Amino acid sequence: MRRIAMLQSFLMITTVLMCTVPSASADEAETVIDDNVTWMGEQEVEGAVRIVNGGHLTIDGTEARMYTGSSIVVESGGELTLNQASIVAKNLPTAIASMGYWDEINMSKFKVPGDGISGTFNVKMQAMEGDSYYGGAAHVAGESININGSSHTFSFADGTGDVWIGLTGYSSGAVTVASITIEFEAGGSSTILGSDLESVNMRGAGEQGFSIEVEGEMTSSNSVVSGGQIVINGAMRADDSDFDRVGPIILGNTGEIELLGESGFYSSLDDHDVRGGPDSAIYWGEDASGSGGLIDRWERRVSDQTIQVDANYVILRIIGIGPQEATQEIFSLDGFASVDSGRERVVEIGYSDGTIWTESATIEVVTYETGWNPESSGIGNYGGGPVALGWTQNTVLDSGTPFIEWESVEIADGSSTKSIGQSMPILAQLANRGTASALLYFTCDVVETGLEANIGGYREVLIDAGESVEVSFGWRSSDVGDATLSCRILTPSQLVEDSAFGGGSMSTGLATWTEPADDDSLPIVPLLTAIVVGIGIAGMTMLRRGASDAIVETEEEDLSYSQDEN
């Protein structure tokens, strides 16, 4: 009974402890932290540590060594705190790489520590695994030496002392140095890793061993992160903390980083320590330092940027693209023009000396013509004047375009009844609500039949921006009955959306077409009768006139005859 009671007590105590100890559960290679957890002893992390919403991991006064491929993931609502702690890769990147400049001032160099070496000595320079020196050159004491293969050996005379070796690659390609091995004349050798060499204008190179991904919050105080990649989509605050072979820290478009105190970067693996998006927040404190030299404090980049217009085949000129402030021409397809072919480009640089360059690009319209503003019209391009190209993913170029609407279409004189053959007067009112003129056409159909109405062909209208125009025309019909006239604007075929510049249709009220009335035409039978009667009268008149002339002629002959007899 006593044993049973002791067992029951043990189980109760165990249950209470399990309920009160902070949760850090492991599922195969993933550790999930959903409560307050503190690491105070040395840790070795293999696999993933996931800090979920409500979880808080504090690494306090100790070192966490990260296996290659391991990670710490801070989800939204989770927190990671480093307090006088270190997170270090078990396998650090140990190579260095040139920056790609050929001029003497900016050329990448490393120093061979030859001072104190007696006798001649050789220096074997080894490239990173998988790299080649093909097309590269080494520059020693003003002499350029072609290098090739995965390694190159230099020979130096006795008493040479320290030697600076400059490196340039093919075009602007990087030259890597994994290590150098100094071979002494007297025998023996000494190998120095690239990261341990004194260098100028060179960056770190190699594979970062782990990752820290932050959707929530990360805070670092008097701590060190070495040899891993950090991606921030949430917020990171660092105070008096060092980042060795960590840069660039990648900020998502919503990421925030705050560098306070004497926080600093060392040997970043690119030409900048922090990389942000167009809307990420970067605060670089006054006493914070970067890797220095040609490695900038930060870069902002945008990619897949587009300019949206209403028509196809619009040609645009972009001025001031990227750090070179280049000029390029692009054109639209399906209403979109891709800036710099969608490539990622730098739009802001925080240089190592504290100065800042910001892109100030502009968009100019080269050709933006449609069926409503042909060159012959004299209206000019749509699209407006130069527009600033910001950092937004998509810039809509919608200024300097027309927008046409019907105001009214109605039978003009109030009489909606006409006989066939007559013209029914129509009065149309159109307005331009846009900011550019338009030379347009409209046509009309008979609603009841769907056939094109006889209005004398397409009607041309020129409407200036903000103007309302009245157009009058006649409508004729050869069909008796009721009919409705529907008029529609012909929109340019270049438009991506037919309604982009307005348009649409509008109908009149009901019109009635009738047979011609009797008093509206000349009577055929009476007219023919009148013609026949007229011809008869004219004929009788001519006959009578002929007979009269004959009588007169006979009397004259008789009179002449009588006179002769006498």
Beta strands, then each sheet from edge to edge (+ up, - down):
strand 1: 24-27
strand 2: 30-33
strand 3: 36-39
strand 4: 43-45
strand 5: 48-51
strand 6: 56-60
strand 7: 63-66
strand 8: 70-74
strand 9: 79-83
strand 10: 86-89
strand 11: 95-98
strand 12: 108-112
strand 13: 121-126
strand 14: 136-140
strand 15: 143-147
strand 16: 151-156
strand 17: 163-168
strand 18: 176-177
strand 19: 179-184
strand 20: 189-193
strand 21: 199-200
strand 22: 202-205
strand 23: 210-214
strand 24: 217-221
strand 25: 224-226
strand 26: 228-232
strand 27: 235-239
strand 28: 242-244
strand 29: 249-251
strand 30: 256-260
strand 31: 264-266
strand 32: 272-276
strand 33: 281-284
strand 34: 296-302
strand 35: 306-308
strand 36: 315-321
strand 37: 326-331
strand 38: 336-338
strand 39: 345-350
strand 40: 356-358
strand 41: 361-367
strand 42: 387-389
strand 43: 394-396
strand 44: 404-411
strand 45: 417-419
strand 46: 423-432
strand 47: 438-446
strand 48: 459-463
strand 49: 468-476
strand 50: 481-483
strand 51: 485-490
strand 52: 505-507
strand 53: 511-514
sheet 1: 1+ 2- 5- 8- 23- 26- 29- 32- 34- 39+ 40-
sheet 2: 3+ 6+ 9+ 24+ 27+ 30+ 33+
sheet 3: 4+ 7+ 10+ 25+ 28+ 31+
sheet 4: 18+ 11- 22+
sheet 5: 15+ 14- 17+ 12- 21+
sheet 6: 16+ 13- 19+ 20-
sheet 7: 38+ 35- 43-
sheet 8: 37+ 36- 41+ 42-
sheet 9: 44+ 46- 49+
sheet 10: 45+ 53+ 50-
sheet 11: 48+ 47- 51+ 52-
end
